[in-house]
Amino acid sequence: MHILSKSTYIKGLQCEKALYMQKKHPYLRDKLSIEQRAKFQRGTDVGVLAHEVFPSGIDMSPNSPSQFPKKVAETWDNLSNPEIKVMYEAVFQYNDTLIMLDMLVRDGDKWLAVEVKSSMRLSDTYYNDAALQYYVLHGCGVPLSDFRLMYLNGDYIKDGPIDVKQLFKMESVMEYVVEREAFVAKNVEKLKAVVALPHSPLVNIGTQCNNPYPCDFQGHCWKLIPKNSFLFTTAMDDESLFQNYFNGVNTNAKMLQQIEPDSEEAHQIEALETNSYYINYKTLYSLAPQPKPKSIGYLNLLLHRPAVPEIDGTKPYEEMILAFALQGEHQHDAAIDPMHPTSPRRDDMADADGCFVWDCFEDHSRWKEAIDLLIEKLSHYEQIVCFTPQNISTTLLRHEIIQNQTIGYKIFNLFEVLQEAHFYHPAIKRGLTLQRLETALFSESKLFEHSRIILEATSNDLIGYQQAREDLIAENEIVAKTYQLLFK
């Protein structure tokens, strides 16, 4: 039975304790987020599509871990069978390390190894896992003509059926993986020794907990850290926080002695101590809209960026508008002037009291219908309030929904405003999201993630579509509540 795999090797490079826990105590892992599960599924889907670049291969995927030895033997039989030209998920084991290669393609009397990535650029992690796979293949004696990484071509534009040979591009990493073989061999032995330990290695928490990826054993490793520890602040970078922590400054009281009393870090620690939030109100109010708008539209855009373009004329990860929710609010004494672009029209007053929702969940090809509708709907408001990490003005400009900032309404992105006003709450250590914002301001949280809405909206399921609409409206209500709390 193997000891290491590609995933556990990469995990071990990040943190040896995480590797040990994965092998010996996997039940202590944190629950995967919806976003992480969606990324895994995206990778699987792109990998399957990539098979069409080298079609008619044999799928060697085992149905369960118990089939690994059988599949290793079958892979070796296929290597010597001249009738076999391509294998998908070929299984190899060398020095207690098992790999499943995305594609192995016969190339004369040698083989071309191909690993598929669902991104448009290659990272260090991708090079590292390619180096491990080469180490195993070379150790097994598989003659390789080349080792290539296949990834998405960001310049590809869909025009009719997907042209997989244009959708993907490949980069040879043969020179790199050969040079890294000694490095991989050394790490394989080191990580095997880690797994053989009678107890988990002594590894302190640190920057590796989130770099290059968030570790899925943080809940276990951080369980003794008080929930109000300054390690959960964001005013200082993680490296500085941990440096202080392991140099004896390991309590909030000690940390407060090291920093300026009126510093942002001090304010964040106070928020931790009182389980409340901190915001620089002077900055916040300086960003408040002036004069006070008479009509406000609360906008929630649901953008979809499929790895593989779905619509003709689009590229990989190019965004489309899947849905939007717009909730209107008008001052009761505002004059309704049908000739004025910022006044609500009489036939549009239904939107002022409720939430207008548009979507193309059942037919993504209709997504551009949202553009004209948004141009018409947004023109009724002096201000558009939203919450998004993206620059929504850029998004609206990209789709020609706004041409400039003089159309009669102004984009007010609560995310950017709160960031500038140094908003902080213990819940946002790993990023400010709408769900965490609701927890911070209203001591409650609806059980949804924005990633879940995307998943539901692309589920091909009517129940999922309905839930996505409901969650989209719920998100918009949080935006409205937040704006009204801070600026009314």
VOGU-3710 file (C-alpha; in Angstrom, 3 decimals, decimal comma):
1> mhilskstyi> 0,000/0,000/0,000  1,294/3,461/-0,810  2,225/6,050/1,811  2,240/9,244/-0,269  0,168/10,544/-3,157  0,296/13,751/-5,126  -2,143/15,525/-2,802  -0,476/14,358/0,418  2,976/15,228/-0,941  1,851/18,785/-1,731
11> kglqcekaly> 0,164/18,997/1,686  3,376/17,840/3,348  5,422/20,498/1,563  3,124/23,107/3,095  2,982/21,574/6,582  4,299/18,253/7,852  1,752/18,161/10,652  -1,093/18,548/8,137  0,299/15,548/6,232  0,440/13,454/9,405
21> mqkkhpylrd> -3,105/14,433/10,380  -4,380/13,645/6,893  -2,866/10,158/7,018  -3,579/9,269/10,664  -6,528/11,427/11,763  -8,448/12,519/8,627  -11,685/12,743/10,643  -10,315/15,912/12,276  -10,354/17,833/9,003  -12,444/20,964/8,746
31> klsieqrakf> -15,563/20,716/6,661  -14,961/21,621/3,026  -16,608/24,870/2,004  -18,968/25,009/-0,933  -16,406/27,089/-2,802  -13,723/24,419/-2,323  -16,068/21,658/-3,467  -16,979/23,694/-6,532  -13,280/24,152/-7,375  -12,672/20,409/-7,129
41> qrgtdvgvla> -15,650/19,697/-9,384  -14,471/22,316/-11,881  -11,059/20,670/-12,025  -12,647/17,278/-12,629  -14,902/18,611/-15,403  -12,051/20,390/-17,187  -9,879/17,285/-16,892  -12,533/15,114/-18,522  -12,979/17,619/-21,363  -9,205/17,633/-21,929
51> hevfpsgidm> -9,418/13,942/-22,830  -10,826/15,047/-26,195  -7,409/16,481/-27,095  -6,130/12,903/-27,035  -9,331/10,894/-27,623  -10,145/7,193/-27,518  -8,071/6,486/-24,432  -8,639/3,898/-21,736  -9,820/5,183/-18,362  -7,763/3,582/-15,602
61> spnspsqfpk> -9,566/5,323/-12,723  -10,069/2,967/-9,768  -13,525/2,806/-8,237  -12,066/2,726/-4,743  -8,645/2,826/-3,013  -8,730/-0,958/-2,699  -8,370/-1,167/-6,487  -5,050/0,717/-6,615  -2,857/-2,435/-6,780  -5,030/-3,885/-9,531
71> kvaetwdnls> -4,909/-0,664/-11,552  -1,128/-0,415/-11,165  -0,828/-3,911/-12,682  -3,289/-3,064/-15,497  -1,369/0,131/-16,275  1,841/-1,873/-16,684  0,093/-4,365/-18,973  -1,178/-1,489/-21,132  2,292/0,021/-21,448  3,454/-3,058/-23,311
81> npeikvmyea> 0,310/-3,351/-25,427  0,898/-1,595/-28,790  -2,860/-1,321/-29,279  -3,118/1,067/-26,337  -2,346/4,602/-27,477  -3,748/6,714/-24,647  -4,479/6,127/-20,966  -6,420/8,434/-18,641  -5,627/8,385/-14,910  -2,856/5,823/-15,384
91> vfqyndtlim> -1,807/4,537/-11,949  1,859/4,170/-10,989  3,582/3,454/-7,701  7,242/3,890/-6,816  8,969/4,131/-3,465  5,642/4,012/-1,591  4,356/6,953/-3,645  1,303/6,625/-5,859  0,222/8,900/-8,691  -2,667/8,997/-11,138
101> ldmlvrdgdk> -1,566/10,800/-14,279  -4,234/12,724/-16,161  -3,085/11,514/-19,571  -0,345/9,255/-20,879  -0,009/9,317/-24,664  2,072/6,889/-26,739  4,737/8,801/-28,672  6,647/6,339/-30,832  8,593/4,083/-28,482  8,136/6,571/-25,623
111> wlavevkssm> 5,261/8,238/-23,801  4,066/11,813/-23,446  2,910/12,638/-19,902  0,215/15,321/-19,602  -1,215/16,845/-16,429  -4,311/19,064/-16,822  -5,020/22,252/-14,854  -8,279/24,210/-14,866  -6,564/27,602/-14,609  -5,223/30,035/-17,206
121> rlsdtyynda> -1,775/30,273/-15,634  0,627/27,909/-13,939  1,634/28,180/-10,285  4,521/26,810/-8,240  2,217/24,131/-6,849  1,497/22,855/-10,365  5,210/22,598/-11,096  5,781/20,806/-7,798  3,153/18,163/-8,406  4,465/17,638/-11,956
131> alqyyvlhgc> 7,931/17,088/-10,468  6,558/14,432/-8,110  4,805/12,641/-10,959  7,962/12,649/-13,031  9,875/11,244/-10,062  7,463/8,298/-9,875  7,338/7,744/-13,648  11,113/7,856/-13,943  11,483/5,597/-10,939  9,130/3,111/-12,566
141> gvplsdfrlm> 11,239/3,185/-15,730  8,577/4,696/-17,997  10,370/6,174/-21,038  9,096/9,749/-21,509  9,461/11,903/-24,585  8,128/14,919/-22,673  6,129/16,035/-19,653  3,635/18,823/-20,291  1,180/20,840/-18,285  -2,083/21,507/-20,112
151> ylngdyikdg> -4,126/24,544/-19,086  -6,801/26,873/-20,407  -6,017/29,306/-23,195  -7,283/32,705/-22,034  -7,366/33,987/-25,625  -9,697/31,269/-26,901  -13,084/32,578/-28,067  -15,919/30,103/-28,389  -17,481/29,953/-31,844  -19,757/26,959/-32,142
161> pidvkqlfkm> -18,834/23,639/-30,510  -15,842/23,774/-28,184  -12,578/23,322/-30,079  -10,545/21,571/-27,411  -7,293/21,949/-29,312  -7,752/25,708/-29,203  -9,267/25,792/-25,713  -6,184/24,232/-24,176  -2,525/25,017/-24,496  0,464/23,078/-23,238
171> esvmeyvver> 3,826/23,926/-21,727  6,711/21,496/-21,512  8,107/21,230/-17,980  10,485/18,375/-18,758  13,617/20,371/-18,040  12,187/21,614/-14,738  11,035/18,211/-13,459  14,337/16,564/-14,330  16,224/19,240/-12,408  13,906/18,819/-9,408
181> eafvaknvek> 14,178/15,029/-9,168  16,785/15,047/-6,387  14,729/17,627/-4,459  11,612/15,459/-4,777  13,496/12,301/-3,750  14,749/14,024/-0,598  11,272/15,258/0,301  9,631/11,908/-0,338  11,935/10,260/2,190  11,410/13,059/4,695
191> lkavvalphs> 7,623/12,961/4,375  7,503/9,171/4,602  9,386/9,474/7,876  6,818/12,016/9,090  3,982/9,580/8,404  5,860/6,855/10,306  6,113/8,948/13,481  4,314/7,563/16,560  2,698/10,966/17,094  2,144/14,144/15,117
201> plvnigtqcn> 5,259/16,302/14,565  5,635/19,413/16,675  4,776/22,183/14,232  3,640/25,539/15,543  0,804/27,388/13,865  2,132/30,019/11,513  1,907/31,556/8,064  1,854/28,077/6,534  -1,677/27,673/7,894  -2,922/29,726/4,952
211> npypcdfqgh> -0,096/29,712/2,436  -0,285/28,702/-0,330  -3,705/27,268/0,585  -5,878/27,423/3,701  -5,132/24,248/5,669  -8,114/22,031/6,422  -6,835/21,181/9,912  -6,929/24,716/11,276  -9,888/23,897/13,497  -7,773/21,243/15,212
221> cwklipknsf> -4,439/23,060/15,349  -5,922/26,362/16,513  -8,286/24,901/19,109  -6,167/26,126/22,046  -5,887/29,669/20,687  -8,452/31,919/22,416  -11,145/33,120/20,048  -10,297/36,706/21,008  -6,535/36,344/20,426  -4,793/39,166/18,551
231> lfttamddes> -3,752/36,490/16,048  -7,209/37,007/14,555  -6,606/40,689/13,814  -5,924/42,010/10,315  -4,176/45,363/10,893  -0,768/43,641/10,931  0,418/41,005/8,481  0,439/37,388/9,639  4,224/37,172/9,695  4,449/40,059/12,179
241> lfqnyfngvn> 1,657/38,646/14,324  3,327/35,244/14,619  6,740/36,787/15,196  5,349/38,650/18,194  3,462/35,591/19,401  6,485/33,303/19,441  8,728/35,989/20,942  6,665/35,970/24,127  4,075/38,580/23,164  1,356/35,950/23,332
251> tnakmlqqie> -1,575/37,703/24,998  -3,684/40,692/24,067  -2,439/42,565/27,125  1,199/42,086/26,121  0,445/43,039/22,551  -1,237/46,250/23,646  1,978/47,181/25,453  3,896/46,898/22,185  1,691/49,107/20,020  0,342/52,657/19,959
261> pdseeahqie> -2,850/53,057/22,047  -4,802/54,640/19,196  -3,478/52,361/16,462  -5,729/50,298/14,250  -4,305/47,125/15,811  -5,274/48,394/19,278  -8,811/49,142/18,114  -9,101/45,661/16,633  -7,941/44,034/19,861  -10,557/46,062/21,736
271> aletnsyyin> -13,184/44,744/19,325  -11,956/41,215/20,034  -12,119/41,758/23,776  -15,678/43,091/23,602  -16,820/40,759/20,787  -17,940/43,747/18,775  -16,834/45,518/15,636  -14,570/48,465/15,010  -14,968/51,086/12,330  -13,331/54,455/11,798
281> yktlyslapq> -16,483/56,561/11,854  -14,667/59,725/10,826  -13,554/58,069/7,602  -16,893/56,337/7,178  -18,902/59,551/7,381  -16,480/61,323/5,073  -17,406/58,691/2,496  -21,145/59,084/3,029  -23,031/60,286/-0,052  -23,582/64,021/-0,167
291> pkpksigyln> -26,190/65,309/-0,564  -28,364/62,564/0,803  -29,898/60,748/-2,173  -33,660/60,783/-2,549  -33,745/57,459/-4,329  -31,559/54,441/-3,684  -31,375/51,142/-5,501  -29,822/48,201/-3,675  -28,212/46,017/-6,301  -26,974/42,445/-6,061
301> lllhrpavpe> -25,349/41,090/-9,226  -24,773/37,373/-9,611  -21,865/36,914/-11,991  -20,833/33,571/-13,456  -17,353/32,878/-14,825  -17,340/29,380/-16,294  -13,904/27,874/-16,859  -15,093/26,507/-20,180  -17,008/29,190/-22,122  -20,674/28,356/-22,560
311> idgtkpyeem> -21,737/31,117/-24,948  -20,354/31,944/-28,399  -18,126/35,000/-28,330  -16,898/34,415/-24,774  -13,533/33,274/-23,367  -12,577/31,019/-20,438  -13,616/32,601/-17,137  -15,293/35,514/-18,928  -18,105/36,776/-16,792  -21,779/36,754/-17,637
321> ilafalqgeh> -24,664/38,136/-15,624  -26,720/35,202/-14,388  -29,095/37,237/-12,240  -29,621/40,455/-10,363  -31,826/41,638/-7,542  -32,728/45,321/-7,282  -34,569/46,717/-4,296  -35,716/50,317/-4,595  -36,083/52,918/-1,888  -37,513/56,396/-2,464
331> qhdaaidpmh> -38,182/59,314/-0,165  -41,935/59,654/0,277  -41,805/63,368/-0,484  -39,804/62,946/-3,661  -41,557/64,407/-6,648  -42,260/61,922/-9,382  -41,192/63,550/-12,578  -41,517/61,089/-15,489  -39,213/63,310/-17,569  -36,400/63,228/-15,007
341> ptsprrddma> -34,004/60,260/-15,302  -33,559/59,866/-11,543  -37,239/59,921/-10,641  -39,145/56,645/-10,330  -41,781/56,256/-13,021  -45,322/55,538/-11,906  -45,342/52,160/-13,656  -42,111/51,235/-11,849  -43,227/51,962/-8,292  -43,708/48,250/-7,567
351> dadgcfvwdc> -39,918/47,976/-7,415  -39,748/50,657/-4,745  -41,582/48,519/-2,217  -40,280/45,115/-3,151  -37,310/43,496/-4,852  -37,137/43,097/-8,598  -35,370/39,871/-9,583  -34,199/38,838/-13,033  -32,335/35,672/-13,920  -31,420/33,435/-16,823
361> fedhsrwkea> -30,724/30,310/-14,768  -32,577/28,046/-17,178  -30,997/29,506/-20,326  -27,615/31,172/-19,923  -27,636/32,332/-23,539  -30,130/35,021/-22,469  -27,633/36,686/-20,148  -27,215/39,848/-22,250  -30,890/40,632/-21,730  -29,806/41,827/-18,291
371> idllieklsh> -27,833/44,703/-19,808  -30,730/46,687/-21,271  -32,869/45,865/-18,256  -30,228/47,129/-15,846  -29,707/50,313/-17,868  -33,438/51,007/-17,638  -33,877/50,012/-13,983  -30,783/51,715/-12,587  -31,589/55,000/-14,309  -34,425/55,535/-11,812
381> yeqivcftpq> -32,125/55,997/-8,833  -29,740/58,687/-7,693  -27,587/56,117/-5,982  -26,881/52,411/-6,423  -25,689/50,600/-3,294  -24,025/47,203/-3,548  -21,544/44,976/-1,748  -18,868/43,200/-3,759  -15,080/42,699/-3,610  -15,027/43,517/-7,312
391> nisttllrhe> -14,913/46,975/-8,779  -18,550/47,011/-9,800  -18,133/50,219/-11,795  -15,639/48,367/-13,975  -18,094/45,500/-14,368  -20,913/47,851/-15,370  -18,624/49,710/-17,762  -17,429/46,447/-19,279  -20,991/45,533/-20,161  -21,801/49,100/-21,271
401> iiqnqtigyk> -24,404/49,431/-18,528  -22,847/52,732/-17,580  -20,689/54,889/-19,800  -19,571/57,437/-17,226  -20,361/58,729/-13,751  -22,705/61,510/-14,905  -25,693/59,382/-15,859  -27,656/60,372/-12,770  -26,739/57,723/-10,265  -23,618/56,845/-8,342
411> ifnlfevlqe> -22,221/53,428/-7,476  -21,695/53,088/-3,729  -19,830/49,860/-2,984  -20,183/49,071/0,708  -17,317/46,594/0,510  -14,867/49,272/-0,621  -16,243/51,812/1,862  -15,915/49,421/4,803  -12,404/48,480/3,763  -11,391/52,142/3,583
421> ahfyhpaikr> -12,992/52,808/6,982  -10,968/49,884/8,435  -14,043/47,879/9,396  -13,085/44,938/11,583  -14,827/42,124/13,380  -13,385/38,798/14,599  -15,462/36,976/11,980  -13,632/38,602/9,041  -10,072/37,418/9,733  -10,073/35,441/6,486
431> gltlqrleta> -11,904/38,016/4,437  -14,925/40,290/4,470  -17,993/38,591/3,059  -21,636/39,547/3,228  -22,411/36,604/5,489  -19,642/37,609/7,930  -20,761/41,219/7,759  -24,248/40,215/8,832  -22,783/38,257/11,740  -20,734/41,288/12,785
441> lfsesklfeh> -23,469/43,904/12,579  -26,623/41,991/13,431  -25,354/39,030/15,498  -27,000/36,592/13,144  -26,207/34,853/9,920  -28,372/33,242/7,293  -27,139/29,823/6,279  -25,893/30,633/2,811  -22,644/31,384/1,030  -22,406/33,363/-2,181
451> sriileatsn> -20,648/30,352/-3,715  -23,717/28,279/-2,928  -25,892/30,642/-4,923  -23,660/30,159/-7,962  -23,810/26,393/-7,473  -27,596/26,445/-7,240  -27,904/28,775/-10,216  -25,893/26,408/-12,412  -27,410/23,184/-11,083  -29,932/22,485/-13,871
461> dligyqqare> -32,411/21,959/-11,086  -35,624/23,948/-10,641  -35,453/23,663/-6,849  -31,885/24,960/-6,963  -32,958/27,870/-9,151  -35,662/28,857/-6,683  -33,264/28,677/-3,756  -30,733/30,787/-5,660  -33,369/33,485/-6,216  -34,327/33,460/-2,541
471> dliaeneiva> -30,700/33,697/-1,427  -30,040/36,481/-3,915  -32,877/38,487/-2,363  -31,648/37,633/1,156  -28,194/38,972/0,288  -29,719/42,169/-1,022  -31,680/42,624/2,192  -28,429/42,466/4,156  -26,954/45,167/1,924  -29,976/47,386/2,532
481> ktyqllfk> -29,916/46,754/6,307  -26,215/47,539/6,486  -26,490/50,778/4,531  -29,458/51,918/6,597  -27,654/51,109/9,854  -24,496/53,001/8,926  -25,829/55,955/6,973  -29,389/56,632/8,068
//
